[in-house]
Amino acid sequence: MTSAVTTDCGAPANGSSRRRSALLCVLVATGISVLLAPAAAHATTLGPWLPSPPADLSAAGGPAYDPQVAVAPDGATTITWARNNIVQATTRAGGATTFSAPVNLSATGGSASSPQVSVAADGATTITWQRYNGQYNIIQAATRAAGATSFSAPVNLSATGGNANRPQIAVAPDGATTITWYRYNGDYNIIQAATRAAGASTFSEPVNVSVTGGNANDPQIAVGTDGATTITWHRYSSNYSSATVQAASRAAGSTTFSNPVDVSTTSANALNPQVAIAADGATTITWQLNDSSYSSATVQAATRAAGASTFSNAVDLSATGAHANPPQVAIAADGATTIIWCAYDGTYFAVQARTRAADATTFASTVDVSATNSNYYNPQIAVAGDGATTITWLHNNIIQAATRAAGATVFSTPVDLSADDGDSGVPRVASSRDGVTTITWSHSIGFDEAAGDPIIQAVTATPLVTEPSAPTALLATAGNASASVAFTAGASNGAAITNYEYSTNNGSTWTARSPAATTSPIAISGLTNGTTYSVKLRAVNRVGAGDPSSAVNVTPFDPTPTPTPTPDPTPTPDPTPIFEPSNKFVALPVDATSSALQSVIVVEAPGTATQLGTFAASSGARSSKRVTACTGSKTITKAGRHKLNCTLTSAARSARRHGSIRMTLITTFTPTGGTARAISRTVTLKKTSSGVTG
């Protein structure tokens, strides 16, 4: 079988020492899964890497290899390695500057190697490794409980009877810990896993994750914020003609893994997968796709979106037709995903990276992180809580690093971390949620065969902490002898903002907000109404007060309106008396002729007088229809006596020829500008030529 990692894990055969090349090949496929929580600080700008020169962590007098590093939420940093075939570890407490003396974790009398370390949310730290027991390699683990100072005795995880190699570890937010490895079952290498449930003290029996029929190697594992776990590996066909990247997942709350699925194409040589899971559950796997002759290789990636059940088609990240070494992947708290590798341009290998921004669906263009005028190998990556990304690699036996600040799109100029007095091994890097970043590696004094035993070294860079940036977007609202000033906070610059100060005289003097608070708006009291103030704000962190904001003017005022004197009410004039003309009148007796009734009325004012007489059509029948007997009217121009004529109708005259008629006579007087008044009388008209009574 032709191995894809013969030259890919280090420099091509170019005169480098066999010792260093072998070390690089051992370390190439290892990686770390780190769960990151959002940090309180804003963009991270790293300070110098300290100490300088790097601190020696392991003792001299025996070779130390394979360092790995993990950081607890409180910043406590644990580094583990193998020395003289014994796994050791050291810890730097959160906020401390030095590491403890190394402690032995594995037992003597067997060869222990390939340690991996992971830290739970409560600080519990578990380290796993492989150890030869005289017949087989078995997987072991030891745990330092939260708050404890020492590790437990090692426990065996894999079964005997077959070699188990290359353990990897991941811890869920609730503390559930899963370790995976590959183990030879007599026919093929099989991916296995064991889990220690949250709160439990023992691991489950191993379960098979891959299927038989071909060697499955080099598993990698990642766990999401909900506890969902994905393991990926590459699996050769039965005749080694191809290799496929596969994956199996265990849903949150489940105890079993799904059947394996193919993530890469099945007709090529896909090797060395890495996996990372975003906070929303989106899972990205990246790998190296080799051509049939292993003369060129392309970095590819596929993503299973949050909530989805299948992975996307693979996308090429590195240039096709060239040679790209195995990739690494890291995902920031906001979901931004960065994949790195080193690629050969025909002359040199250089470290490159591509990033898929949060909520984006495609990766941005490739950027060179290292220089391109020499060979740069074995990049590793870590992301801080705010998204600041650090990449480290090996260049001419010297460890280098570069950082991309949170929100930035370019990496800083690389800096040398290790001394140039010997060989350095593949570096490892981890960042805490507040941006403290530690890089570790093995280093030998001297070169090639003259080199001494390697020791483990480390440096740490702490985010530069400066005063906060100025608040922006001030908006002042005037009050009664007061003002309210809303604002947008500036960057905290490495240390949390603890309070604000305000100035009402354009920055000449400052007053601290009391009680201390960091929310908008700020209330300012004790001002004078009608006076215009030039207000500025500035934030305070543990370093001190930051730059002032731009000024905003405000003029307090009393919102209560000044009372307006009420004028004396205008007297209401007495109403003009309204003259109502008299409608009183007197109707005197009636005289009758053959054609009319004649009467006299006496009135007290000018006006109009009318008369209407009616009688029953049949004499003596009160219910008979009334018939008009006479009508008459007269305009009266002055008060006094006036004659009225009520002219008889033909009906009345005809009725009188047959006999007397009894008539109702209504006399109405309406004074000019006044109201009408009526007097009703009964008048009997005798037969024609007869007298009249009434």
Buried (B, 14 or more C-beta within 10 A) or exposed (E): EEEBBEBBBBBBEEEBBEBBBEBBBBBBBBBBBBBBBEBEBBBBBBEEBEBEEBBBBBBEEEBBBBBBBBBBBBBBBBBBBBBBBBBBBBBBBBEEEEBBEBBBBBBEEBBBBBBBBBBBBBBBBBBBBBBBBEEBBBBBBBBBBBEEEEBBEBBBBBBEEBBBBBBBBBBBBBBBBBBBBBBBBEEBBBBBBBBBBBEEEEBBEBBBBBBBEBBBBBBBBBBBBBBBBBBBBBBBBEEEEBBBBBBBBBBBEEEEBBEBBEBBBEEBBBBBBBBBBBBBBBBBBBBBBBBEEBEBBBBBBBBBBBEEEEBBEBBEBBBEEEBBBBBBBBBBBBBBBBBBBBBBEEEBBBBBBBBBBBEEEEBEEBBBBBBBEEBBBBBBBBBBBBBBBBBBBBBBBBBBBBBBBBEBEEBBEBBBBBBEBBBBBBBBBBBBBBBBBBBBBBBBBEBBEEBBBBBBBBBBBBBBBBBBBBBEEBEBEBBEBBBBBBBEBBBBBBBBBBBBBBBBEEBEEBEEBEEEEBEBBBEBEEBEBEEEBBBBBBBBBEBEBBEBBEBBEBBBEEEEEEEEEEEEEEEEEEEEEEEEBBBEBEBEEBBBEEEBBBBBBBBBBBBBBBBBBBBBEEEEEEEEEEBBBBBBEBEBEEBEEBEBBBBBBEBBBEBBEEEBBBBBBBBBBBBEEBEEBBEEBEBBBBEBEEEBEB
